[in-house]
Amino acid sequence: MNDDNLRACFLVHAWKTFGTFDVKNLVVTAASPDLNGFSARCLVCKADACEVHTLFIHCPLSIASDKVHLWRRVEYVAVPDARLAVLLLLQPLALAAMGGMALLAVCLFVQTDATDALLRLIGGRETPWPTVVFVAAHAAHFVEAAIAWRLATRLPGCINRGLAWRWCGLVFLVGFPVLRRVLELGRTKKSAQ
């Protein structure tokens, strides 16, 4: 694993640790397995206040003695777990996207006066436009998920492609609000090169 992979891992670790996606100026300060882990310095901004923090990914001594196992443990930090999934799904834009898709599905498949009134905003139930919008939204999410899968297979810890499906599933569910985080991880790797 090299420094650019460590930056992607630490960015995900910072998101989980601080509960915010506003992490800037991430610099890996010590990347030696002899330290029993890895440390990085970053700037975390919440509202108008920004603070410098130091992050540390700790590895037990038994794992740190074997460099291959140490790298693998650190690599899995870049794979989304339940905590990161909740953080990603509770973004305001993600909630709006999921709510909009659910509302459109209910309006299409449940016929009441209220759903008919909502569908009139995009042409009414008698026109093909509500179905076109619904299919186009799903197609867009599918394409975004394919992009996320392609980018995630290049992230550390997702090399076996099975773990890249976690990013892909989150993006298919929400769309761009999660895809932009995968793109941010990709930019972190490219900026390091």
trRosetta pair geometry for C-beta under 8 A, 3 or more apart (Angstrom, degrees):
i j d omega theta_ij theta_ji phi_ij phi_ji
1 5 4.6 -114 -162 84 91 140
1 6 6.4 108 145 -53 114 82
1 71 4.6 170 -6 -147 118 109
1 74 6.7 -151 63 85 172 123
1 75 6.3 -149 -88 -71 138 99
1 156 6.1 51 -127 -125 114 138
2 5 5.6 99 55 14 60 101
2 6 7.2 -112 114 -5 34 95
3 6 5.4 -56 -148 37 36 114
3 7 6.4 42 154 -25 68 100
3 28 5.7 -158 -149 45 89 144
3 31 6.5 -139 -100 -19 77 170
3 192 5.6 -162 109 -175 96 132
4 7 5.6 -45 -150 28 36 115
4 8 6.9 36 152 -16 62 100
4 188 7.3 149 -165 129 75 72
4 189 4.5 80 165 -148 111 65
4 190 7.8 92 -153 -37 133 16
4 192 3.4 174 -98 82 87 137
4 193 5.9 10 -76 -55 151 75
5 8 5.8 -51 -153 34 37 110
5 9 6.5 37 149 -17 66 106
5 75 7.1 -23 166 -109 122 85
5 78 7.8 -90 -172 -30 76 151
5 155 8.0 128 -135 -170 80 49
5 156 4.0 93 -164 -54 108 132
5 189 7.0 34 -77 -115 45 105
6 9 5.5 -55 -148 39 35 113
6 10 6.1 30 156 -17 69 108
6 28 4.9 50 115 -94 129 151
6 31 5.6 -50 -104 -117 171 130
6 38 6.2 -130 -147 178 121 155
6 40 7.4 169 149 -70 104 125
6 74 7.1 -16 -113 155 78 134
6 156 7.9 38 -59 -3 33 163
7 10 5.8 -57 -143 41 29 107
7 11 6.3 35 155 -26 64 104
7 26 5.8 124 -151 113 89 122
7 28 6.1 -103 -73 -33 73 111
7 40 7.7 137 -110 -125 55 146
7 188 4.9 -161 127 163 111 108
7 189 6.8 170 72 -84 111 48
7 191 7.9 -116 130 71 161 96
7 192 5.3 -179 11 -60 149 140
8 11 5.7 -50 -147 29 30 114
8 12 6.8 27 155 -12 62 103
8 78 5.2 29 129 -109 100 134
8 155 5.7 -154 156 -144 149 90
8 156 5.9 147 77 18 123 102
8 185 4.9 69 -142 -165 100 92
8 188 5.1 148 -83 91 68 126
8 189 5.4 2 -53 -61 121 95
9 12 6.1 -60 -157 38 31 106
9 13 6.2 30 148 -19 66 111
9 57 7.0 -15 139 -54 120 159
9 74 5.6 39 -177 162 165 85
9 75 6.6 -99 -88 -116 129 29
9 77 4.3 75 -164 74 93 118
9 78 4.8 -81 -96 -47 63 97
9 156 5.7 -43 -56 70 103 133
9 157 7.4 111 -97 -18 100 125
10 13 5.1 -52 -141 41 37 116
10 14 6.1 42 156 -24 68 101
10 26 5.8 157 106 -173 119 128
10 28 6.5 -179 -13 -85 154 89
10 38 7.6 -110 -73 118 110 119
10 40 4.3 34 -147 17 154 162
10 42 7.3 172 147 -45 115 131
10 55 5.9 140 -154 83 99 142
10 57 7.3 -115 -92 -30 77 118
10 77 7.6 34 -66 119 33 144
11 14 5.7 -50 -147 33 29 111
11 15 6.7 35 151 -21 61 101
11 23 6.4 167 -142 87 71 137
11 26 5.8 -87 -80 -48 82 172
11 184 7.2 -161 164 129 146 103
11 185 6.1 -179 82 -106 139 75
11 188 5.3 -108 -31 -87 152 168
12 15 5.6 -49 -152 31 34 114
12 16 6.6 29 152 -14 65 105
12 77 5.6 152 83 141 117 81
12 78 4.9 153 5 -115 150 49
12 80 7.6 -126 -150 -82 126 61
12 84 6.6 -10 -168 -108 95 148
12 185 7.0 24 -54 -101 97 123
13 16 5.9 -57 -151 39 32 108
13 17 6.0 28 155 -20 67 112
13 55 5.8 124 116 176 120 143
13 57 6.1 -92 -109 -75 161 105
13 77 5.0 -12 -63 180 101 130
14 17 5.7 -56 -137 40 31 110
14 18 5.9 -5 176 11 69 113
14 23 4.4 92 126 -117 139 160
14 26 6.8 -126 -17 -102 154 122
14 40 7.8 -84 -56 90 113 126
14 42 5.6 -24 -108 59 149 164
14 44 7.0 -158 -174 -86 113 109
14 53 7.8 137 -131 82 103 127
14 55 5.8 -95 -80 -63 83 152
15 18 7.1 -74 -135 51 15 84
15 19 7.8 70 172 -96 50 12
15 20 7.2 -125 -135 79 56 34
15 21 5.8 18 -120 -98 104 62
15 23 6.7 -106 -65 -7 64 135
15 84 6.4 63 107 -124 119 98
15 87 6.4 145 156 122 100 154
15 181 7.7 60 -105 -151 160 126
16 19 7.7 11 -178 -68 22 50
16 81 7.8 37 -106 47 139 106
16 83 5.5 68 -140 113 104 124
16 84 5.5 -58 -82 -73 99 89
16 87 7.1 -148 -103 -8 54 155
17 55 6.3 -174 10 -118 165 111
18 23 6.9 137 47 -77 141 108
18 44 5.0 -137 -136 -143 166 145
18 46 7.9 -144 169 -55 114 115
18 53 7.2 165 -73 31 128 168
19 87 6.4 -147 -141 -117 61 121
20 23 7.0 139 97 -44 88 80
20 44 6.6 113 65 -166 126 100
20 45 7.7 -138 133 74 147 53
20 46 5.9 -133 -68 -87 163 91
21 87 8.0 147 -53 154 92 114
21 91 7.7 7 -9 -98 138 122
21 181 6.7 -95 -131 -103 132 106
21 184 7.9 112 -174 50 110 173
22 44 6.8 97 98 -163 80 57
22 45 4.5 -85 140 67 123 89
22 46 6.8 153 66 -77 132 48
23 26 6.3 42 143 -61 107 109
23 42 5.3 4 -172 163 100 138
23 43 7.2 140 -165 76 52 53
23 44 5.6 -20 -108 -101 73 73
23 45 7.9 -173 -86 19 27 74
24 42 7.0 142 70 -175 36 87
24 43 4.5 -35 73 73 88 107
24 44 7.8 171 25 -82 71 26
24 45 6.5 26 5 -9 115 112
24 50 7.7 -29 42 -144 121 129
25 41 7.9 -38 124 116 94 84
25 42 6.1 150 85 -148 69 56
25 43 4.4 46 45 8 115 113
26 40 6.0 12 -171 164 86 129
26 41 7.7 162 -150 86 42 46
26 42 4.4 -5 -101 -102 68 109
26 188 7.1 -2 60 -138 136 119
27 40 6.4 167 86 -164 40 81
27 41 5.1 -13 63 62 95 91
27 42 7.1 171 21 -78 62 58
28 31 5.2 28 157 -54 125 115
28 38 7.0 -29 -152 176 107 112
28 39 7.7 128 -161 92 62 46
28 40 4.7 -48 -106 -103 52 97
29 39 5.4 -42 62 103 100 96
29 40 6.0 152 6 -122 81 32
29 41 5.1 63 -39 -12 125 101
29 54 7.4 -46 24 -133 143 102
30 35 5.7 61 142 -26 126 167
30 38 6.7 -175 96 -154 70 53
30 39 4.6 29 48 46 101 101
31 38 5.3 19 -120 -134 61 106
32 35 4.9 94 77 -9 91 101
32 38 7.9 148 36 -103 37 69
33 36 7.8 63 177 -69 49 20
33 59 7.7 -35 -144 58 79 144
33 64 5.7 164 179 -162 87 82
33 67 5.4 -108 -46 -113 176 85
33 70 5.0 81 -128 124 118 168
34 64 7.8 117 -113 168 17 118
35 38 7.2 111 74 -85 122 33
35 39 7.2 -77 130 -8 152 102
36 58 6.8 2 134 -152 91 72
36 59 6.1 -156 177 64 56 77
36 60 7.8 -40 -164 -179 99 10
36 61 6.1 -33 -121 -87 114 66
36 64 4.8 -62 -121 -76 56 167
37 56 5.7 60 124 177 138 90
37 57 5.3 -171 -169 91 102 56
37 58 4.4 -53 -86 -115 150 36
37 59 4.9 165 -86 11 73 78
37 64 7.1 -68 -44 -92 54 124
38 56 7.1 167 85 -152 43 54
38 57 4.9 5 53 49 91 102
38 74 6.1 56 8 -119 134 139
39 54 5.9 2 -174 180 111 102
39 55 6.6 161 -155 85 58 52
39 56 4.7 -19 -100 -99 84 78
39 57 7.8 -162 -76 20 38 65
40 54 7.2 164 83 -155 37 59
40 55 4.9 -10 59 57 88 101
40 56 8.0 179 21 -76 63 38
41 52 6.4 2 -175 -175 100 101
41 53 7.4 166 -152 86 55 41
41 54 5.4 -29 -98 -100 70 73
41 55 7.8 -174 -82 18 22 75
42 52 7.4 167 88 -150 31 59
42 53 5.9 -20 65 62 79 86
42 55 6.5 15 12 -8 113 114
43 50 5.5 15 178 178 102 114
43 51 7.3 166 -152 84 60 29
43 52 5.7 -35 -97 -95 67 64
43 53 7.8 142 -108 18 19 76
44 50 6.9 166 83 -152 37 65
44 51 5.8 -20 61 63 88 79
44 52 8.0 142 16 -111 75 16
44 53 5.3 12 0 4 120 125
45 49 7.1 167 -149 92 61 41
45 50 4.2 -25 -95 -97 84 90
46 49 6.0 -13 66 66 75 89
46 50 8.0 153 20 -89 52 45
57 73 8.0 160 156 121 115 95
57 74 5.5 97 124 -119 150 90
57 77 6.1 -69 -119 -65 138 153
59 63 4.8 -109 173 89 102 118
59 64 4.8 132 102 -67 111 88
59 70 5.2 74 164 -131 170 84
59 73 5.3 122 -115 86 110 148
59 74 7.0 -56 -62 -53 124 90
60 63 4.9 85 62 13 81 101
60 64 6.8 -150 96 -11 37 91
61 64 5.4 -55 -137 37 33 112
61 65 6.5 41 161 -31 65 98
62 65 6.3 -47 -157 18 27 112
62 66 8.0 -1 153 8 55 100
63 66 6.5 -74 -164 49 40 91
63 69 4.8 -123 -155 121 81 118
63 70 5.6 134 142 -80 88 66
63 73 5.7 45 166 -26 148 149
64 70 5.4 68 -117 -92 45 123
66 69 4.3 50 93 18 112 111
66 70 6.6 171 89 -18 57 87
67 70 5.3 -55 -146 35 36 118
67 71 6.4 37 158 -20 69 101
68 71 6.1 -54 -153 33 29 109
68 72 6.6 27 151 -17 63 107
69 72 5.6 -55 -148 37 35 112
69 73 6.4 37 155 -23 67 103
70 73 5.9 -55 -150 32 29 109
70 74 6.6 21 156 -11 64 108
71 74 5.9 -62 -150 41 31 106
71 75 6.1 36 153 -27 68 108
72 75 5.5 -52 -144 31 31 116
72 76 6.8 32 159 -23 63 102
72 157 7.9 113 -161 -105 54 76
73 76 6.3 -57 -159 27 30 109
74 77 5.9 -33 -173 0 47 117
74 156 7.6 -20 113 140 81 140
75 78 6.4 -53 -178 24 51 107
75 79 8.0 48 134 -20 69 100
75 156 4.1 -121 -138 158 87 100
75 157 3.7 166 147 -65 83 81
75 159 7.8 -26 176 -5 143 108
76 79 5.2 -40 -160 20 61 118
76 157 4.5 150 -90 -134 36 127
76 163 7.9 -111 -127 -141 78 161
77 157 6.9 -167 40 -46 46 155
78 155 4.9 -156 145 162 136 114
78 156 5.0 105 20 70 147 81
78 157 4.6 161 57 31 95 128
78 158 6.8 -92 107 -18 108 98
78 185 7.0 116 -154 -153 109 139
79 155 7.9 151 -74 111 59 124
79 157 4.6 -120 -35 133 100 128
79 158 6.1 151 -92 -68 90 84
79 163 4.7 -53 -124 178 128 127
79 166 6.2 77 -174 49 86 147
80 84 4.4 -128 -144 91 79 126
80 85 5.4 101 159 -60 116 79
80 88 7.1 -23 -138 -8 138 143
80 166 4.9 -167 56 137 98 122
80 167 6.1 132 0 -76 122 67
80 170 6.3 -10 80 -25 169 150
81 84 5.6 91 47 17 62 99
81 85 7.0 -114 107 -8 30 95
82 85 5.5 -55 -144 36 31 115
82 86 6.4 32 158 -20 65 103
83 86 6.1 -54 -153 33 28 108
83 87 6.6 27 150 -16 62 108
84 87 5.4 -54 -148 39 36 115
84 88 6.1 36 154 -19 68 106
85 88 5.7 -56 -146 39 30 110
85 89 6.1 20 159 -13 66 112
85 166 7.8 -97 -77 -180 114 103
85 170 6.1 -138 -127 -97 87 124
86 89 5.9 -60 -139 43 28 104
86 90 6.0 17 164 -13 65 115
87 90 6.3 -64 -140 40 22 103
87 91 7.7 47 153 -47 55 83
88 91 6.4 -31 -170 -12 36 110
88 94 6.5 127 152 -79 61 165
88 170 5.9 23 110 -174 149 136
88 174 7.2 -156 144 13 99 162
88 177 7.4 140 -179 125 79 96
88 178 5.1 56 179 -108 124 98
88 181 6.4 -98 -116 13 111 159
89 94 5.4 -149 -150 138 34 142
89 95 7.6 88 160 -69 62 69
89 98 7.4 33 -160 -31 90 149
89 170 7.4 -115 -63 -146 91 98
89 173 7.5 -25 -106 112 107 132
89 174 6.5 -150 -112 -67 68 135
89 178 7.9 3 -73 -71 57 119
90 94 6.9 22 38 71 9 125
90 95 6.7 25 -147 -54 38 110
91 94 4.1 86 60 6 92 109
91 95 6.9 -162 84 -8 46 83
91 177 5.2 -177 82 178 137 129
92 95 5.8 -55 -148 35 31 111
92 96 6.4 30 155 -18 65 106
93 96 5.6 -53 -148 37 33 113
93 97 6.4 35 153 -21 65 104
93 176 7.8 -64 144 90 128 92
93 177 4.3 170 101 -94 106 124
94 97 5.7 -52 -146 35 32 111
94 98 6.3 26 157 -12 66 106
94 174 4.5 -19 -142 -150 94 134
94 177 4.0 -146 -69 98 79 154
94 178 6.6 70 -103 -43 121 86
95 98 6.0 -57 -145 41 29 106
95 99 6.0 29 157 -18 65 112
96 99 5.7 -57 -142 41 28 111
96 100 6.1 30 158 -22 64 108
97 100 5.9 -55 -146 36 27 111
97 101 6.5 23 157 -15 63 106
97 174 5.4 90 86 -167 135 67
97 175 5.2 -138 -172 38 150 119
97 176 7.5 179 -89 43 153 79
97 177 6.0 -154 1 -2 141 122
98 101 5.9 -55 -147 38 31 108
98 102 6.2 29 156 -17 65 109
98 173 7.0 5 -97 156 108 85
98 174 6.1 -43 -55 -109 96 73
99 102 5.8 -57 -145 40 29 110
99 103 6.1 30 157 -20 66 109
100 103 5.7 -53 -142 37 28 111
100 104 6.3 28 158 -18 63 106
101 104 5.9 -55 -147 37 29 110
101 105 6.4 30 154 -19 64 107
101 137 6.2 -177 -107 144 95 142
102 105 5.7 -55 -149 36 31 112
102 106 6.4 30 154 -17 66 105
103 106 5.8 -53 -146 37 31 110
103 107 6.2 31 155 -19 65 108
103 118 7.3 -114 164 173 106 155
104 107 5.6 -55 -145 38 30 112
104 108 6.3 29 156 -20 64 107
104 130 7.3 -180 -162 -165 93 90
104 133 6.8 -120 -151 111 140 112
104 134 5.6 179 145 -94 122 91
104 137 7.1 93 75 23 162 160
105 108 5.9 -58 -148 36 29 109
105 109 6.2 -5 167 7 66 115
105 134 7.0 117 -84 -134 61 121
106 109 6.6 -75 -137 51 24 89
106 110 5.3 -20 -177 22 69 120
106 115 6.6 -132 127 -107 80 124
107 110 7.1 -55 -102 53 15 82
107 115 4.2 173 -133 -157 64 96
107 118 5.0 -104 -114 88 136 124
107 119 5.2 162 165 -60 120 95
107 130 6.9 -120 114 -155 112 136
108 115 8.0 -127 -18 178 21 126
108 119 7.5 122 -80 -95 54 126
108 130 5.7 174 -94 145 94 121
108 131 6.9 113 -134 -85 127 66
108 134 5.8 15 -57 -65 155 155
110 115 5.5 157 90 -42 83 161
111 115 6.3 -123 -126 73 28 130
111 116 6.9 48 -159 -56 71 97
111 125 7.2 68 -121 -126 100 158
112 115 4.9 91 49 13 79 98
112 116 6.8 -138 92 -5 39 89
113 116 5.6 -56 -146 38 30 114
113 117 6.4 35 153 -24 64 104
114 117 5.7 -53 -151 31 30 113
114 118 6.7 27 152 -15 63 104
115 118 5.6 -52 -148 38 37 111
115 119 6.2 35 153 -18 68 106
116 119 5.8 -56 -145 39 31 109
116 120 6.7 45 151 -34 62 98
116 124 7.4 21 -169 -147 77 75
116 125 5.7 -55 -123 -19 80 125
117 120 5.7 -44 -157 16 32 117
118 121 6.1 -38 -176 7 45 114
119 122 6.4 -69 -164 50 51 87
119 123 7.4 -54 160 68 78 60
119 124 5.7 82 121 -138 95 25
119 125 5.0 65 108 -58 153 72
119 130 5.1 -21 -146 -77 105 143
120 123 7.5 -135 -150 75 32 16
120 124 4.8 26 -106 -83 62 77
122 129 5.1 -156 146 128 88 119
122 130 5.5 119 90 -81 118 70
122 133 5.7 -28 174 -22 154 154
123 127 3.8 -86 151 68 117 143
123 128 7.8 -32 119 59 150 39
123 129 3.4 92 25 39 152 141
123 130 6.5 -145 61 -32 102 75
124 127 5.4 87 65 9 82 99
124 129 7.8 70 42 47 51 113
124 130 7.7 -111 91 -25 20 115
125 130 6.7 -20 -107 13 45 147
127 130 7.2 113 81 0 81 82
128 131 5.5 -65 -168 50 65 110
128 132 5.5 69 135 -30 89 106
129 132 5.3 -55 -138 38 34 114
129 133 6.1 35 162 -20 68 103
130 133 5.8 -53 -147 35 30 111
130 134 6.3 31 154 -19 64 108
131 134 5.6 -54 -146 37 33 113
131 135 6.2 28 157 -14 68 107
132 135 6.0 -57 -143 41 28 105
132 136 6.0 28 157 -19 64 112
133 136 5.7 -56 -141 40 27 111
133 137 6.3 30 157 -23 63 106
134 137 5.9 -54 -150 32 26 111
134 138 6.7 20 154 -12 61 106
135 138 5.8 -58 -150 40 33 108
135 139 6.2 35 152 -21 67 107
136 139 5.5 -53 -144 38 32 113
136 140 6.3 35 154 -21 65 103
137 140 5.7 -51 -148 34 30 112
137 141 6.5 29 153 -16 63 105
138 141 5.6 -53 -147 38 34 111
138 142 6.3 39 151 -23 65 104
139 142 5.5 -52 -149 33 32 115
139 143 6.5 31 153 -16 65 104
140 143 5.8 -54 -148 37 32 109
140 144 6.3 32 153 -17 65 107
140 175 6.8 26 118 -130 102 117
141 144 5.6 -53 -143 40 33 112
141 145 6.2 36 154 -22 65 105
141 171 7.3 165 -165 138 75 70
141 172 5.2 89 156 -151 103 53
141 173 7.8 151 -166 4 132 8
141 175 5.0 -80 -103 -86 86 88
142 145 5.7 -53 -147 35 29 111
142 146 6.5 31 152 -20 63 103
142 172 6.7 38 -93 -123 45 99
143 146 5.6 -51 -150 33 33 113
143 147 6.6 35 150 -19 64 102
144 147 5.6 -52 -150 35 34 112
144 148 6.3 35 151 -19 66 105
144 171 5.2 -144 128 164 97 112
144 172 7.4 165 81 -86 92 46
144 175 5.5 81 60 -147 166 59
144 176 6.3 -106 -128 -67 148 59
144 179 4.8 -87 -173 -68 109 147
145 148 5.5 -52 -146 38 34 113
145 149 6.3 38 153 -23 65 102
145 168 4.8 73 -174 -167 91 76
145 169 7.5 56 -139 -73 121 19
145 171 4.6 162 -98 93 63 106
145 172 3.8 19 -78 -66 140 88
146 149 5.7 -49 -146 33 32 112
146 150 6.5 33 153 -19 63 104
146 168 7.7 49 -78 -135 26 108
147 150 5.8 -56 -152 35 31 112
147 151 6.4 23 154 -11 66 108
147 171 7.7 -130 66 160 83 159
147 179 6.5 45 86 -146 117 123
147 182 7.9 138 117 97 86 136
148 151 5.8 -59 -146 43 31 106
148 152 5.7 29 158 -21 68 113
148 167 5.0 -152 161 137 111 102
148 168 5.3 164 94 -97 108 53
148 170 7.8 -135 164 69 161 84
148 171 3.9 169 -14 -11 160 161
148 178 7.3 15 -105 116 149 98
148 179 5.4 -110 -69 -114 109 80
148 182 4.7 107 -132 41 87 174
149 152 5.7 -56 -136 40 27 110
149 153 6.5 34 160 -28 62 101
149 164 5.4 92 -149 144 66 114
149 165 7.1 20 -115 -93 105 49
149 167 7.0 164 -86 85 46 100
149 168 4.1 28 -72 -86 95 121
150 153 6.3 -51 -153 23 25 110
150 154 7.7 15 150 -10 54 104
151 154 6.1 -67 -168 35 39 108
151 155 7.1 46 141 -34 70 100
151 167 7.7 -107 81 132 91 151
151 182 5.1 116 92 155 136 110
151 183 6.9 -76 -132 -85 171 49
151 185 7.4 121 151 77 117 102
151 186 4.8 -68 -156 -67 119 131
152 155 5.2 -40 -153 13 48 119
152 158 4.8 -94 159 157 82 166
152 163 7.8 -140 157 110 115 72
152 164 3.8 142 111 -143 112 90
152 166 7.9 -168 -172 61 153 73
152 167 3.9 177 -88 49 149 148
152 168 6.6 -121 30 -42 147 80
152 182 6.1 -57 -63 -144 89 124
153 158 5.8 -122 -110 125 29 107
153 159 7.2 78 -172 -124 63 32
153 161 5.5 9 -116 -101 106 77
153 164 4.7 -10 -70 -85 65 160
154 158 7.7 4 46 77 25 113
154 186 7.1 62 79 -113 125 93
154 189 7.2 -170 131 82 110 170
155 158 4.6 47 69 25 94 123
155 164 7.4 144 39 -102 103 90
155 167 7.7 107 20 -35 146 154
155 182 8.0 -96 -48 -149 137 83
155 185 5.9 8 -105 141 123 135
155 186 7.8 -84 -72 -76 92 68
155 189 7.6 -141 -107 -45 63 142
156 159 7.4 -11 -143 -35 37 98
157 163 6.1 -86 139 110 79 156
158 161 7.1 67 163 -89 75 24
158 163 4.6 -130 -116 91 66 101
158 164 4.2 95 -179 -69 118 79
158 167 7.1 -11 -112 -1 152 125
160 163 6.2 71 61 6 93 97
161 164 5.2 -45 -148 24 43 120
161 165 7.5 57 154 -31 62 88
162 165 6.1 -42 -173 9 38 114
163 166 5.8 -24 -174 6 56 113
164 167 5.8 -47 -167 35 54 109
164 168 6.2 56 138 -22 74 108
165 168 4.9 -54 -142 42 42 119
165 169 5.9 47 157 -25 72 101
166 169 6.0 -50 -146 33 27 109
166 170 6.7 25 155 -14 60 106
167 170 5.9 -60 -152 38 31 110
167 171 6.3 26 154 -16 67 109
167 178 7.7 175 -164 153 68 115
167 182 5.5 101 -171 -95 128 127
168 171 5.9 -60 -149 39 28 108
168 172 6.3 28 155 -20 65 107
169 172 5.7 -53 -144 35 31 110
169 173 6.3 31 157 -20 64 107
170 173 5.8 -57 -150 35 30 112
170 174 6.3 -13 167 16 66 111
170 178 4.7 -155 134 -171 102 161
171 174 6.6 -77 -136 56 26 82
171 175 6.7 67 -177 -108 63 13
171 178 4.8 -143 -90 91 61 116
171 179 4.9 79 -134 -69 116 82
171 182 6.7 -32 -70 -7 129 141
172 175 7.9 31 -150 -67 14 52
173 178 7.7 49 64 3 87 150
174 177 5.2 -77 150 57 122 104
174 178 4.7 100 69 -9 127 114
175 178 7.1 119 69 30 28 89
175 179 6.6 -51 157 -6 41 115
176 179 4.9 -60 -129 43 39 115
176 180 5.9 46 171 -30 74 97
177 180 6.5 -47 -152 23 22 109
177 181 7.9 19 147 -13 51 101
178 181 5.7 -52 -164 29 46 112
178 182 6.9 43 144 -15 71 101
179 182 5.6 -54 -153 37 41 111
179 183 6.2 43 149 -19 70 104
180 183 5.3 -49 -145 39 36 116
180 184 6.3 45 150 -26 64 101
181 184 5.3 -46 -148 31 35 117
181 185 6.8 38 150 -19 62 98
182 185 5.7 -49 -154 32 36 112
182 186 6.6 37 147 -18 64 104
183 186 5.5 -53 -150 37 36 114
183 187 6.4 37 151 -20 67 102
184 187 5.6 -49 -146 36 33 111
184 188 6.5 41 150 -26 63 100
185 188 5.5 -47 -151 27 34 116
185 189 6.9 32 151 -16 63 100
186 189 5.8 -54 -155 35 35 109
186 190 6.4 28 151 -14 67 108
187 190 5.6 -57 -142 42 35 108
187 191 5.9 36 159 -23 70 107
188 191 6.1 -53 -143 35 26 108
188 192 6.8 26 155 -21 58 107
189 192 6.0 -62 -158 31 31 111
189 193 7.0 32 150 -28 64 103
190 193 5.8 -52 -155 21 39 113
